[in-house]
Amino acid sequence: MTTPNPHAARFDLTGKVAVVTGATKGLGRAIALGLAEAGADVVVSSRKQDLCTSVAAEIAAATGRRTLGLGCHVGDWDAIPAFVDAVAGEFGRIDVLVNNAGISPAWVPVVQTELAYWRKVMSVNLEGPLRLSQCVHPVMKAGGGGSIVNIASMAAYEAGHGQSAYGASKAALVNLTRVMAREMAADGIRVNVVCPGPIKSEMTEGAERTAPGFYERAGGATLQGRTAETDEIVGPVVYLASSASSFVTGESHSVSGGMR
């Protein structure tokens, strides 16, 4: 009789509970749906409760998985503990956290960047993932471990004009990921970061409207010569959320069509 290999790649998330922030549109919505299709029960979160409720219902209808729509503004440091407590109270565990929520306001040159603008970007893009990970950590640890996936950007590595706050927040998130991975490894928690390149979404549609030709220029910077569709982020995230990536932590994963 063949003994099952405990380290065999398994992309199945059945029995797992996944929390996805910024999950009512764009990349977050695609990720939440993809995790549910892989078998996870999914918490759909964003700032607007009505959208969370409707998107969660749509994902449940499409996949048959248990879902919960629960609003939370990740830029509100003090609101996050109650959010995590509510999720843990509903499901009893949290196995996967995808810190996807982020903002990319109008581009502002460094010399014109004001403190309020800087702090707003940092509060959502950096402090939100930090606080959520802090609060989810004891729940994951009690459940025997888990996977945290941060969504950064290739802007973390590229000096884009007018993107000082956004780029700095994403670069800091890459570094924060490595620190978290080091500190949480002993608790069975893996932490990785995905850096998307140009992907069509509500956020990048704004860039296209502001600077017509953005998609063409951004796509031209990739080896594949194109911008990606939203659902092309799903595979890498499901991989990092599942036991298929059991020996992967503290890593930055480019999903950018070979962007340089």
N, C-alpha and C positions, 0 to 999 in steps of 0.2 A: 504494500500500500504506500503510495506516494505521500510524503508529509508536505502540507502546504508551506510555501515559503512566506514567512511573516513580513519579508521586505519586498515582496512583489508589488509592482506599481499598481495602485488602485486609485482610480479617479472617481470612484463612487463616494458620494457624500451622504448616503442614507443614514439617518439617525443623528446627523449633525445639525446644529443651529448656527446660522450665519447672520450677522448684522452688517448691513451695507448702508453707509451714509451717502447723502446726495443721490438717493436711489430712485427718484421720481422722474428723472429724465437723463438723456445722454448716456454716458459711459456707465453711470451708476445703475440705471434701469436695466441696461443690457447685462451687467454683472449680476444683479439680483435675479433676473430671469435665468441666466446661465447656471447659477448655483442651485436654483430650485430644480432645473432640468437635470442636474447631476444628483439630485436626491435630497438636498438640504431643505430644512424648514428655514424660512427667510424672514427677517425683520427689515421692512422697507422704511427708511427714515430720511427725512428732509425737514426743512423749516415749516412747511405748510401741511397741517394735519389732514385736510381734505384730500390733497393729492396723495399723501401716504396711504390713506384708506383706499382710495380708488385703484392705485397701482398695485397695492397688495392683493386686492380682490381679483384684479386681472391676472396676476401671476398665479394665484391659487387656482383660478378657473382653467388656466392654460396648462398647468403642470400637475394639479392634484395635491400639491404640497400644502402644508400648514403655513400660513403667513400671518404677519402682524404689521399693520401700518402704524407707526408711532413717530410723531413729530418731535424734533429736537433741533435747536440751533446750535451747531457745534462751536460757534464763536462765543457762546455763553458758557463760560467755564463752570459756573455754579449750577447750571441746569443739567449737566451731564451725569452726575451721580444718580439722580432720581431716574433718569432715562435708563441707565444700566440696571438699576434695581428693578425697574418695571419689566424689563426683558427677562432678567433672571427669575423674577417671580412668575412670569407667564410660562416660560419654557423649562426652567430648572437648570439650565446650562447655557454656555456660549462657547462654541468651538471655533468659530471663524469670525474675525472682525476685518472688514474692508473699509479702511479710512479713505473714502473717495471724495467726500464733499470738499469743494474748493471754489475759490472765486478768482477771476482775472479781470479786474475793473479796467476802465479805460487806461491806455498806456500813458504814463507820465514820466518825463525826463527826470533824471536824478536831481538836477538843480531845482526842479519844481516840486519835488516830492515833499508833501507835508506829513507831519507826525500822525494825524488822524487817519490819513490814507494808508500809511505804512502799517499802523497798528491794526486796522481793519483787515488787511490782507493776512498779516501774521496770525491774528486771532483765529481765523478760519482755517488757513492752510497749514499752520504749524502747531498752534496751541490746541486746536481741536483734536487732531490725532494724538497728541501727547496726553491730553486729559482723558480721552476715551480709552486709550491703552492702559493708563494708570488704573482706571476704574474697572475695566474688563479683566485685568491681570488676575486678581484673586479668584474670580469666577472660573476662569480658564484653569488656573492652578488647581482648584478644588476638583475640577472635572478631569484632571489627569493631563492637561496640556491643551494646545490648540495652535492656531495659525493666525497671525496678524499680517495683513497685506496693505501696505500704504501705497497710494497712488500719487506719484510725483509727476514729473514731466521731463522731457529732454531739455527744457529750459533751465533745468538745474545745472546743465553742463555748457550752455550756450549763452553768451552775453547779448541778449536781444535788446534793441533800442526801446527805451521806455518801459522795460520790464524789470526794473531793479527790485521792486518789492516782490513781484511774483516769482522771479528767478531765484531771489535770495531765499524765499520761503520754501521753495521746492528743493534747493540745494541743502538747506538746513534739514529738511525732512529726510533726505537721503542719509545724512550723517546721523540723525536721530534714530533711523532704522537700525544702523549698525550698532549703536549703543544699546538700544533695546534688545537686539538679538543677543548681545553679549550678556546682558544682565538677566534676561529671562530664560536663557537656555536650560539652566538647571531645573526650571519648573516645567520643562517639557513644552515650552512655547517657542515656536519658530516665528521670526519676523523678517519679512522681505519687502522690497519696494519695487514697483513697476513704474517705468518711465515711458509713457506713451509719446510718440511723435505726432505728426499731424493726423488727426482723426476727425471726421465730420461729426459735429455735435452742436448742441445749442450754444456752447461757449465759443467754439470756433466759427460758427455762423456769424456771431457778432463781430469777430475779427474780419471776416469776409465783407461784411457790410461796411465796416469802418474803413477798411483798406482793400478795395476791390482787387481781385487777383491774388489774394492771400493763399487760397487753396493751391493755385497753380505754382506759386513761388515756393510754398512749403513742400508740396509734393515733389518739386524739382530738386529739393535738397536731400531726397531719399534715393537709395540705390534702385528702388522699384519704380521711382518716378511717378508716385501718386500719393494721394491722401487715402487713409484707411476708412472703412465703414465701422460704425460703432461696435458691432458685435465681434470685431476682430480682436478686441481686448479680452474677450471672455475666456478663451482657451488658456492663456497664461495665468489668469487669476484662478481658474478652477484647478489647474496644476498645482499652484502654490498653496491653495486651500486644502488640497487632498493629501493623502498619504503617498501619492506618487512622487511627491517632493520631500519625503521624510528626512533626507540628508542635506537639505538645502535651507540655509538660514543666513541672515546678515548680508544678503546679496542684492545688488541692483540689477534689474532685468529690463533691458531696452526692448520696447515694442514699437519700432519706429521705421520699419522698412529699410533698415540699414542706414539710417540718418547719420551723418557725420558732422 
